[in-house]
Amino acid sequence: MNRLRRSFAKVIHRARVLPPLEAYRLWAANYPPQAHNAFMRLEEATMRELLPPLDGRAVLDLGCGSGRYGRLARELGAASVTGVDNSVDMLCRAVVPAALASMEALPFPARRFDVILCGLAVGHLPGAAFERALHEIGRVLKPDGAALLSDFHPYAALSGTQRTFTGSDGRIYAVEHHIHLISEYVRIGQTAGLILDAVEERGAKVGDAPAILVVRMLKRLC
């Protein structure tokens, strides 16, 4: 639990908040393609519990960064793995083939992917951009495909905690975050052809307030 708390900064000691592109420009050099702190290990363990079958599937690592989930998909037998991110600095670290693009305008044809994995990226998007991104997810998923998305839990954000990192200059920074409630996934999903299939909320241990939100959404068949 103490290690998890050190992954955050409490509101009384607020870190300087940076827009995502600026934050990842500073973070990229120290951002390996694996869960590298207690918060990310909790997030990945939660994602794995809801992970759909990947063997033989076409997988998109959305907001891939250094390619953590793309690498996992490849290890689990995905037939093809593609990443996309809007940070050039992070793409230089990517361990999977990846394109420079926004989650709001994906450079892929409709019904391209069986599975979309998106780890800790949707919180970077304000409301309208989040809605566009969910519509893009619905567009590029094949019918009956699945999207698995994780985020900093709304309860944690509303309590004043921040997702923080140490920059190459040694200073502590926080990444700008936008809160998206489960009801938003349901409401926007209805217009994007997506159905909320499963939700997992996880704290560091039983009884803790949740720090992680993971949702699984399925593309409607028609």
Secondary structure as GFF3:
##gff-version 3
##sequence-region A 1 222
A	DSSP	alpha_helix	2	5	.	.	.	ID=ss1
A	DSSP	beta_strand	8	9	.	.	.	ID=ss2
A	DSSP	three_ten_helix	11	13	.	.	.	ID=ss3
A	DSSP	beta_strand	16	18	.	.	.	ID=ss4
A	DSSP	alpha_helix	20	27	.	.	.	ID=ss5
A	DSSP	three_ten_helix	28	30	.	.	.	ID=ss6
A	DSSP	alpha_helix	38	49	.	.	.	ID=ss7
A	DSSP	beta_strand	58	62	.	.	.	ID=ss8
A	DSSP	alpha_helix	68	75	.	.	.	ID=ss9
A	DSSP	beta_strand	80	85	.	.	.	ID=ss10
A	DSSP	alpha_helix	88	91	.	.	.	ID=ss11
A	DSSP	beta_strand	98	100	.	.	.	ID=ss12
A	DSSP	beta_strand	113	118	.	.	.	ID=ss13
A	DSSP	three_ten_helix	122	124	.	.	.	ID=ss14
A	DSSP	alpha_helix	127	140	.	.	.	ID=ss15
A	DSSP	beta_strand	141	152	.	.	.	ID=ss16
A	DSSP	alpha_helix	154	158	.	.	.	ID=ss17
A	DSSP	beta_strand	162	166	.	.	.	ID=ss18
A	DSSP	beta_strand	172	175	.	.	.	ID=ss19
A	DSSP	alpha_helix	182	192	.	.	.	ID=ss20
A	DSSP	beta_strand	194	202	.	.	.	ID=ss21
A	DSSP	beta_strand	212	219	.	.	.	ID=ss22
###
